[in-house]
């Protein structure tokens, strides 16, 4: 009973704690959604701020409940375990009492007999009779003592039986009371624990909802950043021309030393055929079938002969139709790769021709729709390209890759930077069964050095490139240590206070949210002692199995901080001056 009282006191305390947290802070983020009446930066930015505020509120409100629940869960586990021990003990006692109840029936029968016999003896036995009938005093005394002993023994048996029965009844009542209390405690425990769990589950569900909305809004902001990136002239196909902003070998001088350069491996789209990678594979002796199998998953080839329509818009079925012709005539007019790539029987050109044909068939639903003439689809001109390209088209005439009997949408781009991605690896895209994820190199990659020497597309002029630049620094993208410190301070402040984000845009352009942009000094003052004045070193850690930066670590002013690679890239692109950008998931940082 002592144990049960102790647990009853614990349960009272437990109930008080639960009651104390059973009134959660309710947050209704009516303004937090991913809908904007007009698709502009300011709308999405405002929504993102609102959602981040609501997310912080729900996280702050949820945190003490989560901590309390962890303690309660531990207490519940201990409490339940001890209740189970008590229940086991009570079960043993219950069995023992049942056994004793069986014994009690025998004892009761025996006690009844003893009572009857005692009653009879008390009526028939006269203690004076032996003295009157016997001449031997000794035998009389012995007979009297014997009779008295029998009577006392009967009385003792009757008393013991009565005590046993009374004790058994008392213990049985206590057992029934304990069992009822245990059942009640278990029931209350389940109800209260379920209540606390529901509270935290509701908060978690709402937190997840906010996180999903924020992710949607962030994707929208990334789309706007992608639009801004289009001004960089990044070459999405091998014949597009252009080059890096401050390539390490082109001799451009920013006019200062000690700066940092942010170099990306490859161009943004790394899905499907890597054009420079295909050329590298051809130079390594790969035939076109091997090249295509390296970049796509497909069942085989099928011949198609359909009519293709080309429009002057920016996508499928946009603008007006400007050209109509056969599938092979269309492919001969696609200008994607250099005609000089004739290594190993023009294997790279043949692989490209089949990829172009497959993409056109899939994008137009086998000619039912029109396709655009720009790099948003495939670069097309009304006159034939001729030369080795036309020969490669003829050598693979009508042939396209199929999966499940249908042409695959064979994406491709100029330079992947040593890696191939599935479409699902790109933000806002879904997985496709015909694209794959792979290391695009002739050996294992465990370092940037391995990548530079083994990647099949290493000969691309855009394999290792920085993007953007400023005229006052020789058109280069090098940043001064204090400029990098400002970007790091912005990232630190954004992580500390989500509401600060509208003020953290780059300082040399109008604020997209229509508010004031905090300059480097303001950001430093808000961070206080956490702020950096200058960055002395930056190191990058990467997952060379997937081709992504995992961590960026910076140091300066006697301290250091580490950041998630994608997080660093996002805030770098938001704050970096002019149009300087990191354009992909795998990048390295050079010191000048």
GILIN-V704685 format. One line per field, one symbol per residue. phi: phi as a letter, one per 20 degrees, with the letter a starting at -180 (. if undefined). Layout:
BEGIN
phi->???
END
This chain:
BEGIN
phi->.ffffffffffffgffffgfdedffecdefeebdecfcecgfffffffffffffffffffffgfffffffffffffffffffffffffffffffffffffffffffffffffffffffffffededfefgfeddddfffffffffffffffffffffffffffgffffffffffffffffffffffffffffffffffgfffffffffffffffffffffffffffffffffmffebfefmnaffbgfdemfcfnbdmecdddeenegecdmfegffffffffeneefffffffdcdberdbecbcedddddedafldmdfdbcafgfffffdeddcffeedglmlgffffffffffffffffellnfdedfddffdbfccfeffmlffffffffdgmebfccmndfeeefbbfbemnbddfgffefnddfcfedcdaeeberfdcbffgffedffdfeffdfccdcnrcffcmmedfdfgfffgfffffffffffbfffgfedffeecgffemdeeffgffffffemfffdebddbcccdceffdmbfebdddbrlmbbbccfgfffffffffdgfldfbedbfdbccdde
END
